[in-house]
Amino acid sequence: MGNLIPGPETVPFFGNALIALGKTPDDLIQYCLVQQAKYGSVVRGWLGSKLVIFLADAQDVEVILNSPIHIDKAPEYNFFKPWLGEGLLISSGNKWRSHRKMIAPTFHINILKSFIGVFNQNSKKVVEKLRSEVGKTFDVHDYMSTATVDILLETAMGITRKTQNESGFDYAMAVMKMCDIIHQRHYKFWLRFDPIFKLTSFFKEQKRLLSIIHGLTNKVIKSKKETYFENKSKGFIPPTLDELTSQTEISIADKNILANQAKTLSDTVFKGYRDDLDYNDEQDVGEKKRLAFLDLMIESAQNGSQQLTDNEIKEEVDTIMFEGHDTTAAGSSFVLCLLGIYHDVQAKVYNELYNIFGDSDRPVTFADTLEMKYLERVILETLRLYPPVPAIARQLNRDVKIASKDYVLPKGATVVIGTYAIHRSPKYYKDPNTFNPDNFLPENASCRHYYSYVPFSAGPRSCVGRKYALLKLKILLSTILRSYKCISDIPESKFKLKGDIILKRSDGFQLRIVPRERVPLKTV
Ligand code: HEM
């Protein structure tokens, strides 16, 4: 069945596996795109006897992602196990289902509103830190990854800044290097075998990196548990959402915006995903007690019906820390670099911000984020051209007939959803390689197939952090752009993309900034 699907020529025993020899991850991305152009939106490859099928048609992507059946991750995700264990990203079956049901509501829109104060404070901190870079060329990703780690620690993990005694920088760097090792294991077939991998220097390096990564997450859980037991001994009950929101600087106006009124452009773009995030939001708070992520994990371990083990908490903390920071660090860095190239787009973003804030330095409210319509289009367009997760993979547990062509994908195959390729397909986007935020004008977005835009995946296993990410990105980016003008001397055509687990630039995210004069700008 696999051989009925078109794909590059194979050699005996190895299939197409030898293609990886001597190629860097950057070469491989290019190679895959060329094969996709040559063979179409359904392409097969053989890694020895293992069949891998690449999909880049929205109709086929919907068949896989929207199904409650094809939700198991491909065996390639097992390389994450020493790091993430059986956390939400990797787990399957009942474990995945019950943990998803528990974790997704911890990103309810009303919980997110309670994070706005922290998003603001950390964004201001970035603006302060960036002051030392004025006039120089520097890698903005370093700042974005430290900020996104700090923000996660303070929001989802509920670790106050006083308790955070070191920067997230070492953690973020270790994550980046870990992803590189895992990615090399994906395409260098000899590294797939544990006995061979363990003989290489990669294994030793992996051990060192995991001690940094797990060092931070263990510390986070320990500190949170200590607080929990200390509070419990004093008879302190974890705060309800109402208490949580009243402790933070959430404005009355923000409090009064109900979940179902808080519709943004993205909510329309992602409406067709049919995932649980909108459903959760529509179950409005009332008197219901809602807890942020780690509070809920610890509370459930002590009192919940599920009795989470310490190891399960650790797996989920490692998963959220990874998924929640590296993706948004890459996304925000791409936005700033693109705005540094397209000055007219940057001017439009700034004018929108000027209309909302004037020349004031006040923090962003939730209501303000609903007004940032152009910035939102810029973010969505950036995630189209540079999706932080450029591909995702599922394991087929039964044969699947796809929609675009007359092929049956056989049980046992790995299906790779080529997000990067779909997002740049001329079938869905006019001038697909051109940065054009108007691709997300409601009238343009509404004519496209929902699954032609899947930066957060879609369906039952979509990203639980989608709304968190978009809200955080708006606050972080708007705060930076109100203070600095961004300039990038490297045009998009010279970006060297690194086809890693998380899409980055191997040439770094080089940027220059100049302090902004807070006056409206002329646009074309
Ligand atoms: C721009 C930012 C982000 C992007 C582009 C993104 C993208 C994705 C994608 C494509 C997946 C599916 C991965 C797969 O199937 O292999 C995913 C899953 C996931 N994401 Fe995100 N993500 C972002 C931010 C976040 C944030 C901020 C969090 C948490 C705070 C988060 C937590 C998760 C989790 C836990 C999963 C696994 C969900 C499951 O399998 O049920 N992500 N994300």
Residues whose N, C-alpha, C, O or C-beta is under 5 A from the ligand:
A	BS01	HEM	L88 L89 R100 I320 E323 G324 T327 T328 G331 P388 V389 I392 A393 V454 P455 F456 S457 P460 R461 S462 C463 V464 G465 Y468 A469
